[in-house]
Amino acid sequence: MKPTVLITGAGGLIGGYLVSTAARWAPQWNVHGVTRAETDVTDPMQVQELWRRSTPALVIHCAALSRTGACEQDPARARRINVEATERLAGLARDIPFIFLSTDQVFDGTKGWYVESDAVHPLNVYGQTKADAEQVVLENPAHSIVRIALTAGTSPTHDRSFVEDMLRAAAKGTKLTLFTDEYRCPIPAGPLVRALWEFAAHPRSGLYHLGGSERLSRWEIGELLARRYPELRPCIQPGSVADYHGPLRPPDLSMRSDKMQVLLSFRLPGFRQWLSNDASLSDDPWDTGQ
Ligand SMILES: NC(=O)c1ccc[n+]([C@@H]2O[C@H](COP(=O)([O-])OP(=O)(O)OC[C@H]3O[C@@H](n4cnc5c(N)ncnc54)[C@H](OP(=O)(O)O)[C@@H]3O)[C@@H](O)[C@H]2O)c1
């Protein structure tokens, strides 16, 4: 009998990739991917029942209200999903490894190239709920937090990754202003979940960063994507955060993933390098099976 890994948020971008790549990267596990249709993680009774059915040996908790706009619109809902559900699951998992996916958005973006020991200072509700959930998870010294960078991929619902958002906007003819002075370390979903599976094989406690090895501006990311998806070309234009007057945005969320990198059998790719690879022209450019 293989041990069971419980993956919440299996209907989402990263949970979906974890489930679909498990046979390749984690054949030692019996994978139980849970979607919202099976269990609402904010419902204590449903979660108890899930726990009884699944008897997991490991949890990778991906379920979240992950869209910053949705969190701003309904902070109470964001707290129920991102903090309270995490607390409940981490409590049930008190005697087994628990890997919580957090975000680069726990930082305010004033420093850049963040390391795990840097102080958090979220600017939005999403980042605040994730930072609060991190504190809850860290109460168990055996549990792990992996802060994920901007992830490129194809989600089961085709509406979750930033690439899907951009392609949808382009299809509607919407102009996208991409900041030349806002930075991220984007990572394709394929190497991201491969790294998560390798980490899950020997989970270490504490905080880890996981992103691409290259820091790119939003505009640079858009230009790279437009080479792969020419339909983006007429829709993207460069801009500056200085000319933007909406809610606060963290300017530089680049993260160092060195602490995670030393645990891995492969190099975390840079986004440019990934997209210049011939393999990225396969059916799913974000998971070439490398
Ligand atoms: N993708 C990124 O670029 C990125 C970057 C940094 C961190 N992260 C973190 O990584 C994790 C996974 O992200 P993701 O991109 O895969 O997010 P996602 O695509 O939005 O997936 C999250 C999943 O959680 C589910 N969910 C939400 N509320 C639920 C509930 N009450 N009960 C059960 N399931 C519920 C969602 O279901 P519905 O579809 O029904 O809402 C969705 O399938 C999240 O913690 C996110 O914060 C992601």
The ligand as a MOL file (V3000), in Angstrom:
LIG
                    3D

  0  0  0     0  0            999 V3000
M  V30 BEGIN CTAB
M  V30 COUNTS 48 52 0 0 0
M  V30 BEGIN ATOM
M  V30 1 N -0.2890 30.6940 -9.4750 0
M  V30 2 C 0.5700 31.5690 -8.9860 0
M  V30 3 O 1.1660 32.3770 -9.7450 0
M  V30 4 C 0.8560 31.5890 -7.5090 0
M  V30 5 C 1.8530 32.4600 -7.0690 0
M  V30 6 C 2.1290 32.5060 -5.7060 0
M  V30 7 C 1.4480 31.6820 -4.8210 0
M  V30 8 N 0.4760 30.8560 -5.2690 0 CHG=1
M  V30 9 C -0.2170 30.0290 -4.2680 0
M  V30 10 O -0.1690 28.6800 -4.6640 0
M  V30 11 C -1.3810 28.0210 -4.2800 0
M  V30 12 C -2.0360 27.4220 -5.5070 0
M  V30 13 O -2.2660 28.4940 -6.4220 0
M  V30 14 P -3.0100 28.2780 -7.7900 0
M  V30 15 O -2.4310 29.2340 -8.7520 0
M  V30 16 O -3.0820 26.8450 -8.1300 0 CHG=-1
M  V30 17 O -4.4470 28.8250 -7.3760 0
M  V30 18 P -5.8490 28.5310 -8.0960 0
M  V30 19 O -5.6290 28.1270 -9.5070 0
M  V30 20 O -6.7380 29.6730 -7.8170 0
M  V30 21 O -6.3550 27.2360 -7.3100 0
M  V30 22 C -6.8460 27.3170 -6.0100 0
M  V30 23 C -7.8830 26.2450 -5.8850 0
M  V30 24 O -8.4230 26.3010 -4.5560 0
M  V30 25 C -9.8110 26.0530 -4.6750 0
M  V30 26 N -10.5730 26.5630 -3.5570 0
M  V30 27 C -10.8420 27.8590 -3.2460 0
M  V30 28 N -11.6560 27.9180 -2.1910 0
M  V30 29 C -11.9120 26.6430 -1.8200 0
M  V30 30 C -12.7070 26.0470 -0.8130 0
M  V30 31 N -13.4030 26.8010 0.0480 0
M  V30 32 N -12.7460 24.6970 -0.7210 0
M  V30 33 C -12.0550 23.9380 -1.5950 0
M  V30 34 N -11.2920 24.4340 -2.5720 0
M  V30 35 C -11.2270 25.7780 -2.6920 0
M  V30 36 C -10.2020 26.7720 -5.9450 0
M  V30 37 O -11.4630 26.2940 -6.3660 0
M  V30 38 P -12.4100 27.2390 -7.2650 0
M  V30 39 O -11.7990 27.2030 -8.6220 0
M  V30 40 O -13.7280 26.5790 -7.1830 0
M  V30 41 O -12.3650 28.5950 -6.6570 0
M  V30 42 C -9.0460 26.4210 -6.8670 0
M  V30 43 O -9.2910 25.2190 -7.5580 0
M  V30 44 C -2.2520 29.0740 -3.5980 0
M  V30 45 O -2.0590 28.9920 -2.2210 0
M  V30 46 C -1.6930 30.3830 -4.1130 0
M  V30 47 O -1.8890 31.3860 -3.1730 0
M  V30 48 C 0.1530 30.7820 -6.6000 0
M  V30 END ATOM
M  V30 BEGIN BOND
M  V30 1 1 1 2
M  V30 2 2 2 3
M  V30 3 1 2 4
M  V30 4 1 4 5
M  V30 5 2 4 48
M  V30 6 2 5 6
M  V30 7 1 6 7
M  V30 8 2 7 8
M  V30 9 1 8 9
M  V30 10 1 8 48
M  V30 11 1 9 10
M  V30 12 1 9 46
M  V30 13 1 10 11
M  V30 14 1 11 12
M  V30 15 1 11 44
M  V30 16 1 12 13
M  V30 17 1 13 14
M  V30 18 2 14 15
M  V30 19 1 14 16
M  V30 20 1 14 17
M  V30 21 1 17 18
M  V30 22 2 18 19
M  V30 23 1 18 20
M  V30 24 1 18 21
M  V30 25 1 21 22
M  V30 26 1 22 23
M  V30 27 1 23 24
M  V30 28 1 23 42
M  V30 29 1 24 25
M  V30 30 1 25 26
M  V30 31 1 25 36
M  V30 32 1 26 27
M  V30 33 1 26 35
M  V30 34 2 27 28
M  V30 35 1 28 29
M  V30 36 1 29 30
M  V30 37 2 29 35
M  V30 38 1 30 31
M  V30 39 2 30 32
M  V30 40 1 32 33
M  V30 41 2 33 34
M  V30 42 1 34 35
M  V30 43 1 36 37
M  V30 44 1 36 42
M  V30 45 1 37 38
M  V30 46 2 38 39
M  V30 47 1 38 40
M  V30 48 1 38 41
M  V30 49 1 42 43
M  V30 50 1 44 45
M  V30 51 1 44 46
M  V30 52 1 46 47
M  V30 END BOND
M  V30 END CTAB
M  END
